[in-house]
Amino acid sequence: MGAVKFEVFMGPDSKYHFKFFGRDGKEVATSPGFQHKDGCMEGVRAVKENSRANENFQKKKLEGDKQGFVLRMPNRTIVLEGGPYDTMEACDQAMAEVRVSDQAAVVERI
């Protein structure tokens, strides 16, 4: 298995986003859009700082009986969204991957 990583990119909405990839190389979660690259990089830093605390994660039920989660900063701003996952176990596993994000490299693909 490889290392976890963030990938920063410009979305079709002309905003900066980042994706988080787990150790298996699969996409785990994505960020909301940011107007500026600096804001996006601040979002990456926020994930690294806030992903260790369980209370910052919130599981949610998605359409079609799927599972998902959000990671919030202490001010309750959503900084990362994961899903859809077929099972709660898959959702829990994805959140566990995010919890080691402080070890993640940042890859820019802008």
QUIVENQUI-V200732 format. One record per backbone hydrogen bond with DSSP energy under -0.5 kcal/mol. NH is the residue of the N-H (numbers start at 1). CO is the residue of the C=O. Records with the same first field share a line. If there is no record, write none. Layout:
NH: CO + CO
This chain:
2: 23
5: 21
6: 105
7: 19
8: 107
9: 17
11: 9 + 15
14: 11
16: 34
17: 9
19: 7
20: 29
21: 5
22: 26
25: 22
28: 20
29: 20
30: 81
31: 18
34: 16
40: 36
41: 37
42: 38
43: 39
44: 40
45: 41
46: 42
47: 43
48: 44
49: 45
50: 46
51: 47
53: 50
54: 52
56: 53
57: 54
58: 70
60: 68
62: 66
65: 62
66: 62 + 63
67: 85
68: 60
69: 82
70: 58
71: 80
72: 56
73: 77
76: 73
79: 71
80: 71
81: 30
82: 69
83: 28
84: 67
85: 67
91: 87
92: 88
93: 89
94: 90
95: 91
96: 92
97: 93
98: 94
99: 95
100: 96 + 97
101: 98
103: 100
104: 101
105: 4
107: 6 + 105
108: 106
109: 8
